[in-house]
């Protein structure tokens, strides 16, 4: 399976900046520098159309959205629907990112609803999980990851396994490693990814073949070592994906 390298631009870049980064990225990708990798880019909403126009021609590259609301349309002030995102060129979404869980207080049950909603409507989902430092120090790693996976995926287990294999990716991002420069050590990544695969295997339809990405302070300098670890099927990159050169170096690590 090709390693998946995903860029989460978070709340960064206006449309011109996003277009410039996407153009640089497209030039790097079409120069064949990404062979053997699948690439995903999650720009802010207003830049999705620009970015998908630019990256549309790149092989093995998809554009997604960082959030959406699970309803067709209607009185949901400030929210955005999957149809609007599809119209702009996005066909993947992030669900459960730690900033949505902890800053915006999205619950396990809302995340389950969003995951089920998107997967049932031909969108792919990168479902993010991860423990806080307090949870890790309190010995709750297994409990937290088990709860986040079991509850988050509870509504999707009746969908076909082939759809889940094609459209569902898990991203393990320890909250204490996000944006802190503190990448999880080899031992922690191996332990957490083995645990995630184990919990996935125990779901009603054995989901252990789903790709599991690592995220949290990934940089060009540590990407290769992370990708070489067992059960690490790719990377979800924040800060180091904002510059095309740095993200291309991670893609090619
Ligand atoms: P950083 O790579 O900036 O630590 O962010 C990780 C992340 O949250 C990606 O979704």
Boltz pocket constraint, residues with backbone or C-beta under 6 A from the ligand:
constraints:
  - pocket:
      binder: B
      contacts: [[A, 8], [A, 97], [A, 173], [A, 177], [A, 178], [A, 179], [A, 180], [A, 181], [A, 215], [A, 216], [A, 217], [A, 218], [A, 236], [A, 237], [A, 238], [A, 239], [A, 240]]
      max_distance: 6.0
